[in-house]
Amino acid sequence: MTQITETDRLIIREFTINDYKDLYRFGSIPKVQKYTEDKVLKNHLEAKKIISNIIQNQYLINGYGRWAVIFKNNKHLIGAAGLKYLSEINETDIGYRFLPSYWNKGIASEAVKAITEYGFKKIGLQKINGFVIPENIASSIVLQKNGYRFDKQQIYPTDKKVYNWYFIFNK
């Protein structure tokens, strides 16, 4: 498994198929999935398919994707965060989701900061977007804390829902 980056509290690495139970653990919680537009996972097989058919394919095709986030103190996989290339708009976005017990502890901000730096310095991206459902105020705050600027509120082309569009440029 390839480590992507590390912070004081987190190790961010590629998902392996063996992470399916952990992906299921947070992906089966309705309030974790509430603002993601992803369905709530019903079983381990769905989690395995997401890792092998979606996440690992993104690594192969784009060289990056959503990554596993490990909390150093207890070595638990606590969520996913990373970059995703969106071919329908030819942009890259940042996304994150964590077990609720890790909410409001600065984990998302720490992950976003490290992943943004990785995207600019290691991948060479010039711009990263964040798309947030307007009701998800906490996620908007995370992006703003990390230098992402609000651009517009607009319908996203594939799911026809309104999002707050944020961006940050490489300096």
Phi, psi and omega in degrees: 000138186264122174282135181267305181201174183215147175234187178301321185248350190231148166245128180245121185218168176294148172288145168244164180300333180290352179273005187300324180294321179290319176300317178298319184304314179269334180284350179263003181263114183307319183288339174287320183275352189311314186256013186262345186069007174263148180285156176289129182290139182259339182198173182294327180299318177300319179295318178299317181295322178297316180296309186282322186268336183245296187298308182292331174296321178298320177301314183293316186282315188252346182084001178201170181181204175279139184242160176283138178247120182253130176275118187301321186303320183239000179065019180274143171281116189250356180169193180227145176204149178164193183252149180217127177280129181251098186296330183294338177235003179055048180222165175247136178240161176253139179217159183199149173202143186220159172303139182304330180293349179253007178285154176061032178236009181081006182296312181299316179297319179297316179293315181299317180300312182294319182289322177299313178300317179299314180301320181282312188278321186264322181269331180087022177294149177259340181210142174231137180254159170226130180245119188232129172298131188307328180289344183274073184297321181301318180292322176298320179296318179302313181296315181297321177301332184259018173089003176285138182252140176293132180254305185193166170251121188208156176288135175276136191297328186274323183253357175061027176253154180277134177230155165277125181261123177244160176207160170217140177257149173293134183273000000 
